[in-house]
Every structure is written in structure tokens, then in C-alpha cells.
């Protein structure tokens, strides 16, 4: 199989890019793929703590891109999930230390050893973004159901198209009861506005905080709604058929059922 | 939830989600029409170059702007003409 390079990006920061990268990477590895996740947010390293691998860093992505070490030295193997590897960001450099050429060269090297290369891009559309998408074949844009994050997502989607990369979108942190009451944009609204293919829908989930606290990947937390959503997204990415996009639902009590029926009649 | 029902009963049902969608659609259209000064300047230079083949114009009096209304947007170019160049092309 030809290796696939997928960049995870967003316009606005803090919408869950790193969590999504860690979760999709881990889920793809659980599906039996050899996966490397790369933290491209130079100077603001984060993916390592989310994956609980912060104590094992020796070399980083800048070392590898600038040919100061081998792939086997830079890629940290996850001990809980077989076939999951992390290449951490450098914490001491700034974003100008990498060039698109050096990133392309590095990814070509990684393609020989992995099935999936998942790149966690920094927020925004500066130099770091350019480097992150330089070698990507596919991209997933993360947004939350709020106006500012969707507007910024639109800008990034435009830039991805301009670079001949067709983006898909994940709507993160959906609160089903607010969507039901009309106080949160539904995913249909968002797709209406953005006209882009949907990769998946992820509900708001307290387990995300707990997972980040402990460094235990979300997809390994039993009963995590967000974790399960990312597992489905990864399966779809992996080409599995019959995994429809699941719309997050509110577990209905009596009041909600009455209220729901009520609002439908309107 | 009870509040929500009350709202429905009293007919004060203004969902903020709908407001968000309308504001977003407007913002995105607006964003796409934004043009930066250097693009506008080079556009103006190109237009002047083409027009100058046929007209003698007063380059001091040129106005180029993007006008936006709720429904339509227009690029408006205004220039004083000093003379028509005869016998070109």
C-alpha cells in the first residue's frame, strides 16, 4: 500500500487539532496500520504530552528534517499501542528553521516505513502551516460549532484547495442538546456554509480532559463518546465501508422527549 | 429545558443558532471580496495601461474602488478623459 500523508489543521487555535491527531493516529494503529504522528507546531510542543510520551524525547522533527538523525532515532514508539510512533516538535527552535523542501524530503523518507503519516499542523496560516501541508496528500480541517472557528476554517479550506489538497471537515465539541434546542449550529448548517466533505462528527466529552491529564489516548478510554467517534472516523479513513457518520445524540429523559416533540411540531 | 419549552409556548423562539448561520454566511461572502491594497494598486496600473492605449487620461484623477451592498458588489473605475487617441490599432 502506498503510504498516505494526512495533515490535520484548523484556522483557529484550540479547537482540538492535537486531540484529533492523537486519536486518529492511535485509532489507525489499532486498526493494524503502521502510523507515525508528527507534531509540526515548532516551538509549542504538545502532541507528546497528549500521547503521554513526553519523557522519552531525544530527537525531534527538526533534527530529522535537517538530517541530524535517522527515522528510527526520531520516531518514539508507543508502548501501549503497537505500531504507533510519534515524532515530536522541537521546543527550542522557531518556525523558520524548517523549509518546505526539508519537510518534503523527510516525508518521502517516512513513506518508506509507514502506512500513515499524520501531521499535526499549527493553527493559523503562517509559515508553519505551509510546511505542514507541503508534503500532504490529504487534509482534515477541525472546527467547532462556533462562528469564529467556522469562519477561520473557511479560510484554511480555501488555502488547501489553492494547494490542490481536497479537505474534509470534522466538527468537534458538538453539544447535542444545544443543537436540538436551536442554540448551536448543526452540522448541516456548517456544511451548508462551508461546502466541504464531512469526515465525521465528535461530541463534547469530558473524557478528553481526563485523557489529556493522564496521557492515555482517548481511543483507549472505555466509553468515551469522543473516542468512539474518532475510532469511526479512522475506520472510514482506512477505507472501511458501512461506517456511516453518526450524529451525536442527547440521551433523552422524559422532559427532553416531550420538549423535542414539542419543537418538531413548530 | 423548561425554559426552552416556555419560550416555545410564548412564541419567543429565537434560536441563536440561526442567527449564527446568517452572520456566518454574510461574513464569508464579505471575506472573499476583501482585496488588499497592493492587489488593488497593481489592478489599477494594469487598467490604466490598457485604457492609455486608446485614451489620454488624467492619472491624477483616477478612482478605483470595490463597492459592496447587501446583494451586489461592484468594481468601480472612474477616470477623467483628456483626449481620444485617434488611429490606434
Interface residues (C-beta under 8 A of the other chain):
Chain A: X146 X147 X150 X151 X154 X155 X158 X177 X178 X179 X181 X182 X183 X184 X185 X186 X189 X192 X193 X255 X256 X258 X259 X262 X263 X266
Chain B: X1 X2 X4 X5 X8 X13 X15 X16 X17 X18 X20 X21 X23 X24 X25 X27 X28 X31 X32
